[in-house]
Amino acid sequence: MAELRNPLAPHLSGILDPDVEEGVRRQLATCGLSPEATSDAAALRRDEREADTESVMRPAFLRDIEKIIHMPAYNRLSGKTQVFSFAANDDVARRGLHVQLVARVARDIGRALGLNLDLIEAIALGHDLGHTPFGHAGEHFLNQVFHEHTGRCFMHNVQSVRVLDVLYGRNIALQTLDGALCHNGEFACQVLRTSGLSGFGEFDGIVERCWQEGPSVVKGLRPMTREGCVVRLSDIIAYVGKDRQDAIRSGLVGDDAFDDGLGGAYNAWALSSFVADIVNESFGKPQIQMSEEGFRELARAKEENYQKIYHAREVAGDFSEPILELFHRLYEHELAALAEGDESRAIFHHHIEPLTAHLSHYGRTYDWESDPDQTVVDFISAMTDDYFIATCEALFPEAQELFPKRSYFDYKVDGQKGRG
């Protein structure tokens, strides 16, 4: 196969500089961690529980990985949209695949830099657990209604921390929680330096500010670990090319739609070139960074995705005002159900009761009564796309006319009708 070249970033070759490559080889040969890596012994947890004591077989951040993948919230990621909410195509990425792709990209970078791969994987697999159905459109709609009711802001990274730290009560390490909070790939940076965060008291104050002030706080967050910095950049790398592949696969754009001329092959180019660029620029340095050319190209590609994919009528148009109205109506309905205390309602049967039972195993409770608005947000943000649709169609019969009914057989792939 011919070597991929991006004419808009001609110096990004996907090849390590000779001195960096030699340094990586020496480090890998010793199987050692970089002095900048986060050790398992440094893991901080809210509770000193014997069950969470690290061992040779189950070091601290490996335990976090296992805790995360056994959460129902992790299982639901396979039913949540990445971008294309109503595409009848099993090959289009869902959020469950996205978090695995982020973990894969971040592990490649972290391995070369001698970082803690278990911490990297824990952050990557847990970073989107608080995401809504219908991707960032759903996040925007839920934030709008939540803000109208409470003045607070909903952002999926902040909700991810709540899922990890509160709703499932699994005593997740601070470094993992911090990585999830600070991952937000919508706010790209060329150079990422660690924050110096040292404890839960400061962290809890930052989380509360995020609820109260939203993007003005989140966009300034920096991870406390180099592993968190790697995941933050890897989040963008993982989706910028994959979303292009999905847009082409879904028929939204043609293979020649993008300025770099690579079409769906941009994903392969990005995975190689951006990873090598970060390793070249970060090896042996106290911060995680990209070259000017690498960062400029990543920002350019991300902006082009917004113009040609995320803001396209075929994507954004699926979320019309009537769909936004459903978020408002569902929110009000669930709030009323809590006020009435009717335990036959779904918010009790499908949300409060299962969480209460789960938390009881860890000596914790779900304080759903003190903040009904937060409880409703917990419920709606946890929904898969299909559950949200089914709930709205059951509660509001007219909603059956709003959601597109798409078949596996009513779109074209390579000129042929049929399943993608």
C-alpha positions in Angstrom: 0.0 0.0 0.0 1.3 3.4 -0.9 2.5 5.6 2.0 -0.2 8.1 3.0 0.8 11.7 2.7 -1.2 14.8 3.9 -0.4 17.8 1.7 -1.6 20.1 4.4 0.9 18.7 6.9 3.8 17.5 4.8 6.3 17.1 7.6 4.1 14.7 9.7 5.4 11.4 8.5 4.4 9.1 11.3 8.1 8.3 11.9 10.0 8.8 15.2 13.1 11.0 15.2 16.2 8.8 15.4 17.2 10.0 18.8 13.7 9.6 20.2 13.4 6.1 18.7 16.6 5.1 20.3 15.4 6.5 23.7 12.1 4.6 23.4 14.0 1.4 22.5 16.2 1.7 25.6 13.2 2.4 27.8 11.2 -0.5 26.5 14.2 -2.8 26.8 14.3 -2.2 30.6 10.5 -2.5 30.9 10.7 0.6 33.1 8.5 3.6 33.7 9.5 7.1 33.0 10.2 9.3 36.1 7.2 11.3 35.0 4.8 8.3 35.1 2.2 7.9 37.8 3.0 5.0 40.1 0.3 2.6 41.3 1.5 3.4 44.9 0.5 7.0 44.3 -3.2 6.1 43.8 -5.5 8.1 46.1 -8.9 6.8 47.1 -11.6 8.4 49.2 -11.8 5.3 51.4 -9.0 3.1 52.6 -10.7 -0.2 52.0 -8.8 -3.5 52.4 -10.7 -4.8 49.2 -8.9 -2.0 47.2 -5.4 -2.7 48.4 -3.2 -3.1 45.4 -1.4 -6.4 44.8 1.1 -7.8 42.3 -1.8 -9.4 40.3 -4.1 -6.4 40.6 -2.3 -3.1 40.9 -4.2 0.0 41.8 -5.3 1.3 38.4 -5.9 -2.1 37.0 -8.5 -2.4 39.7 -10.1 0.8 38.3 -10.3 -0.7 34.9 -12.1 -3.7 36.2 -14.5 -1.6 38.3 -15.3 0.5 35.2 -16.0 -2.3 32.7 -18.3 -4.0 35.1 -20.5 -0.9 35.6 -23.9 -1.0 33.8 -23.0 2.6 32.6 -20.1 1.2 30.7 -22.3 -1.5 29.1 -24.8 1.2 27.9 -22.1 3.0 25.9 -22.7 0.5 23.0 -26.2 1.9 22.7 -25.2 5.6 22.7 -24.5 7.5 19.5 -21.1 8.9 18.7 -22.4 11.2 15.8 -24.9 9.4 13.5 -27.9 8.8 15.7 -30.4 7.4 13.3 -28.1 5.6 10.8 -29.2 2.0 10.3 -25.7 0.8 9.9 -24.0 -1.5 12.4 -20.5 -0.4 11.2 -21.0 3.2 12.3 -19.2 3.9 15.6 -21.0 4.0 18.9 -19.6 5.5 22.0 -18.6 2.1 23.3 -16.2 1.7 20.4 -15.0 5.3 20.8 -13.7 4.8 24.3 -11.8 1.7 23.2 -10.3 3.6 20.4 -9.2 6.4 22.7 -7.7 3.8 25.0 -5.8 2.3 22.1 -4.4 5.6 20.8 -3.4 6.7 24.4 -1.8 3.4 25.2 0.4 3.6 22.0 1.6 7.0 23.1 1.9 6.1 26.8 3.9 2.9 26.0 6.5 4.9 24.1 6.7 7.6 26.8 7.0 5.0 29.6 3.7 6.0 31.3 1.3 4.0 33.5 -0.8 2.1 30.9 -3.3 0.9 33.4 -4.1 4.5 34.5 -4.3 5.5 30.8 -6.8 2.7 30.1 -8.9 3.4 33.2 -9.2 7.1 32.2 -10.0 6.3 28.6 -12.6 3.7 29.3 -14.4 5.8 32.0 -14.2 9.3 30.4 -17.5 9.2 28.6 -19.7 7.3 31.1 -21.7 10.5 31.8 -22.6 11.1 28.1 -26.2 11.5 27.1 -28.1 9.7 24.3 -27.7 11.3 20.9 -24.1 12.5 21.4 -23.3 16.2 21.8 -26.7 17.2 20.6 -28.3 15.4 23.5 -25.7 16.9 25.8 -26.7 20.4 24.6 -30.4 19.7 25.0 -30.1 18.3 28.5 -27.9 21.2 29.6 -30.5 23.6 28.3 -33.4 22.2 30.3 -31.2 21.6 33.4 -29.9 25.2 33.3 -33.4 26.6 33.0 -34.5 24.7 36.1 -31.5 25.1 38.3 -29.0 27.6 36.9 -26.5 24.8 36.9 -24.7 23.4 33.8 -24.6 19.8 32.5 -21.4 18.7 30.8 -20.8 15.0 30.1 -17.2 15.0 31.6 -18.5 16.3 34.9 -21.3 13.7 34.8 -18.7 11.0 34.1 -17.1 11.9 37.4 -20.5 11.6 39.2 -21.1 8.2 37.6 -17.7 7.0 38.6 -17.5 8.6 42.0 -21.1 8.8 43.3 -23.6 6.7 41.4 -21.7 3.5 41.5 -19.7 4.0 44.7 -16.7 2.0 43.5 -14.0 4.1 45.3 -12.3 5.0 42.1 -8.8 6.6 42.4 -8.5 10.4 42.2 -6.1 10.2 39.3 -8.7 8.3 37.2 -11.5 10.7 38.2 -9.4 13.7 37.4 -8.5 12.3 34.0 -12.2 11.8 33.2 -13.0 15.4 34.3 -10.2 17.0 32.3 -10.5 14.9 29.1 -12.8 17.2 27.2 -11.6 17.0 23.6 -13.6 20.1 22.6 -10.9 22.2 24.2 -7.7 21.4 22.4 -4.2 22.5 23.6 -0.8 22.2 21.9 1.0 21.9 25.3 -0.5 20.2 28.3 1.2 20.6 31.7 -0.1 18.9 34.7 -2.1 20.8 37.3 -0.5 19.9 40.6 -3.8 18.7 42.0 -3.0 16.8 45.2 -6.2 15.8 47.0 -9.9 15.2 47.0 -10.8 18.5 48.8 -9.5 20.6 45.9 -10.9 18.2 43.3 -14.4 18.4 44.8 -14.3 22.2 44.7 -13.4 22.1 41.1 -16.2 19.7 40.3 -18.7 21.9 42.1 -17.5 25.0 40.1 -18.0 23.0 36.9 -21.6 22.4 37.8 -22.1 26.0 38.6 -20.1 27.7 35.8 -19.8 25.1 33.1 -17.5 25.7 30.1 -15.8 28.7 31.6 -14.3 26.4 34.1 -14.0 23.2 32.1 -12.0 24.8 29.2 -9.3 25.8 31.7 -8.9 22.4 33.3 -5.6 20.6 33.2 -5.1 16.9 34.2 -3.0 16.1 37.3 -1.1 13.4 35.5 0.8 13.0 32.3 -1.5 10.0 31.6 -4.5 12.3 31.8 -2.8 14.7 29.3 -2.2 11.8 26.9 -5.9 10.7 27.0 -7.1 14.3 26.4 -5.2 14.5 23.1 -6.0 10.9 22.2 -9.7 11.7 22.5 -9.5 14.1 19.6 -7.1 11.8 17.6 -9.5 8.9 18.0 -12.6 10.6 16.7 -11.3 13.1 14.1 -10.6 10.5 11.4 -13.1 7.9 12.5 -16.0 10.4 12.2 -14.9 11.1 8.7 -15.0 7.4 7.9 -18.5 7.2 9.4 -19.7 10.2 7.4 -18.5 8.7 4.2 -19.9 5.3 5.1 -23.3 6.8 6.0 -23.4 8.7 2.6 -23.3 12.1 4.2 -20.2 13.1 2.2 -18.1 11.7 -0.6 -14.6 10.3 -0.2 -13.3 13.5 -1.9 -15.1 15.9 0.4 -12.2 16.9 2.6 -9.4 19.5 1.9 -6.6 17.1 2.6 -7.7 14.7 -0.1 -7.3 11.6 2.0 -11.0 10.9 2.5 -11.6 7.9 4.8 -7.8 7.1 4.8 -7.3 10.2 7.0 -8.0 8.0 10.0 -5.0 5.8 9.3 -2.9 8.8 8.6 -4.0 10.6 11.8 -3.4 7.6 14.0 0.2 7.2 12.7 1.2 10.8 12.3 -0.3 12.4 15.4 0.9 9.6 17.7 4.5 9.9 16.4 4.3 13.7 16.6 3.3 13.6 20.3 6.0 11.1 21.1 8.6 13.1 19.2 7.7 16.3 21.0 7.1 14.8 24.5 9.8 12.2 25.1 12.0 13.1 27.9 10.1 16.3 28.6 7.9 17.2 31.6 4.8 18.1 29.5 2.8 16.4 26.8 2.8 18.4 23.6 2.5 18.5 19.8 4.6 20.3 17.2 3.1 23.5 15.8 2.4 21.7 12.5 0.8 18.8 14.3 -1.4 20.9 16.4 -2.4 23.2 13.5 -3.4 20.2 11.4 -5.4 18.6 14.3 -7.2 21.8 14.9 -7.8 22.3 11.1 -9.2 18.8 10.7 -11.4 19.1 13.7 -12.9 22.4 12.4 -13.4 20.9 9.0 -15.4 18.1 10.7 -17.6 20.7 12.3 -18.3 22.4 9.0 -18.9 19.3 6.9 -20.2 16.7 9.4 -21.4 17.9 12.8 -23.2 21.0 11.5 -24.5 19.4 8.4 -28.2 19.4 8.0 -28.3 15.6 7.7 -26.8 15.3 11.2 -27.9 18.4 13.1 -31.2 18.4 11.3 -32.2 15.2 12.9 -32.4 17.1 16.2 -35.1 19.6 15.3 -37.0 21.7 17.7 -39.6 19.0 18.3 -36.8 16.7 19.5 -35.5 19.4 21.8 -39.0 19.8 23.1 -39.1 16.1 24.0 -36.1 16.6 26.3 -38.1 19.3 28.0 -41.2 17.2 28.3 -39.4 14.1 29.5 -37.5 16.1 32.1 -40.8 17.6 33.4 -42.5 14.2 33.4 -39.7 12.5 35.4 -39.6 15.5 37.8 -43.3 15.1 38.4 -42.9 11.3 38.9 -40.4 11.9 41.7 -42.8 14.5 43.3 -45.6 12.0 43.2 -43.5 9.2 44.6 -45.2 6.6 42.4 -42.7 3.8 42.6 -44.2 2.1 39.6 -42.7 4.8 37.3 -39.7 4.0 35.2 -37.4 6.5 37.1 -37.9 4.4 40.2 -38.0 0.9 38.6 -35.3 1.4 36.1 -33.0 3.9 37.8 -33.4 4.6 41.5 -34.0 1.0 42.6 -31.1 -0.6 40.7 -28.7 2.1 41.9 -29.9 1.7 45.4 -29.4 -2.0 45.3 -26.0 -1.6 43.7 -24.8 0.9 46.3 -26.0 -1.2 49.2 -23.2 -3.7 48.5 -20.7 -0.9 49.2 -22.4 0.5 52.3 -23.6 3.6 50.4 -27.0 5.1 49.4 -28.4 7.0 46.5 -29.5 10.4 47.8 -32.1 11.0 45.1 -34.6 12.9 47.2 -32.4 15.9 48.2 -31.9 17.1 44.6 -34.7 15.9 42.3 -33.3 17.8 39.3 -30.0 16.1 39.6 -31.8 12.7 39.9 -33.7 13.4 36.6 -30.4 14.4 35.0 -28.8 11.1 36.2 -31.7 9.2 34.7 -31.8 10.9 31.3 -28.1 11.1 30.8 -27.9 7.3 31.5 -30.3 6.4 28.7 -29.3 4.8 25.5 -30.7 6.2 22.3 -33.2 3.4 22.0 -34.4 3.7 25.6 -34.9 7.5 25.2 -36.9 6.9 22.0 -39.0 4.1 23.5 -39.7 6.2 26.6 -40.8 9.2 24.6 -43.0 7.1 22.3 -44.7 5.4 25.3 -45.3 8.6 27.1 -46.0 10.9 24.2 -47.7 9.0 21.3 -47.1 11.9 18.9 -43.4 11.3 19.3 -43.7 8.2 17.1 -43.9 10.6 14.1 -40.8 12.5 15.1 -38.1 9.9 15.1 -36.9 8.7 11.7 -37.8 5.2 10.9 -34.8 4.0 8.9 -34.3 0.5 7.5 -31.0 -1.3 6.9 -32.2 -1.4 3.2 -33.0 2.2 2.4 -29.6 3.7 1.9 -26.7 3.1 -0.5 -23.2 1.8 0.0 -20.9 1.7 -3.0 -23.9 2.2 -5.3 -25.7 -0.8 -3.9 -28.7 -0.8 -1.6 -28.3 -2.8 1.5 -26.8 -3.2 4.9 -23.5 -1.4 5.5 
